[in-house]
Amino acid sequence: MTQNKIDRLAPLRAQLDRLDGELAELIRTRLSICMQVAEVKMANGIAMMQPERVRHVQESYAARGRQLGLDPGFMRSLASLLVDEACRVEQAIINESQQRKAGGVADEH
C-alpha cells in the first residue's frame, strides 16, 4: 500500500482516537458511580453481587444493540466486561474498608 493511500486513513483514525478518548472518560465516570454504589451497599448491608442487576444490564445492552443495528452478542459481552470491572472495583473498596476496620480494632488493643 502506498503512503498516499494510508494517509487517507488519518482523518478517520483521528476520529476513532477522539471517540476512544470519550469512551474512556465515560467508563471512568461509570466506575466512579460504581464506587458510590459500593459505599451504599456497604452502608446498607447489601450484597456486592446482584445477579438480577447483571442480567438487566446485559439485556439492556443487547436491546440497545438491536435498536442501533449492532450485534446484541457483542453488546452483551461489552456489558459483561463493564460489569466485571465494576465488581472488581466494588470488591476492592469493600476489602479496603474491611482492612481498615480490622486495623482499627487491632489498634484499640
N, C-alpha and C positions, 0 to 999 in steps of 0.2 A: 504494500500500500504506500502510496506517495505521501509526503508530508502535507501537501495541499489537501488531500482527502482527509487526513487525520485532523488537520486544523479546522475542518468544518464541524468537527465534534466539539470543539472548545466551548462555544456558547451553550450547547446542550449540557455539557459536563458542568459548566458553571452553574446552570440552573439546578442540576441534580445536587451539586455541592451545597447550594443555598438551602434547598429543601432538606437535605440531610442535617444541616445545622438546626433548622427549625424543628425537625423531628426530635433531635437530641434534646433541645430545650423543652419540648412538650413532654418528653419522657422524664426529664428531671423534675418538671412541675408535677407530673403524675406521681412520681416516687416521693416527692415532698408531702403530697396529700396522704400517701400511704403511711408515711411516718406519723402523721397526725392520727390516722386510723389506728395504728399500733398503740399509741398513747391512750386513745379512748377505749380500746379493747382491754388494755391492762387495767385501767382505772375502773372498769365495769365488770371485770371477770369474764370477758367474752373470749372464747377460744380463738386462737390465731387463725387456724384453718377453718374456712367456711365453704364447704364443698358446693352448697347451693349457689353461693355468690360466684364461685369459679365457673360453674356451668352457665350461669346467667351471662357473665362477661364473655365467655367463649361463644355462646349462641348469639349474643348481640353483635359481636364482631362478624360472625358468619352471615348474619342477616344484613348488616351494613355492606358486606362484600357483595352479596347477591344484588342489593339495590344499586350498587355502584359498578356492577359488571366485573367484580373481582372474584377470584376463586375463593369460595367460602372455606375450603380446607386450609388455604394459605392464611386467611384472616383468623381462623380458629387457632392455627399454630402461632400466629403473631400474638394473639391474646394470651395463649399459654406461656409464651416467653415473658410477656409483661407481668403476668400473674406470678410466675416463678420468681422473678426478680423482686416483686413486691413482697412475696412471702419471705424471701431471703432477708430483705431489709427489715421487715417487721420482726422476724426472729432475732436478728442482731440487736434490735432495740430492746426486745424482751430479755434476751440474755444479758445485755449490759445492765439493765435495771435490776435483774436478779443478782448479778455480781455485786452491784452497789449495795443492795440490801444485805447480802451475805457479809460484805466487807464492813458495813455499818454495825451489824450485830457483833462481829468479831472485835471491832474497835471498842465496844462498850464493856467488854470483859477484861 
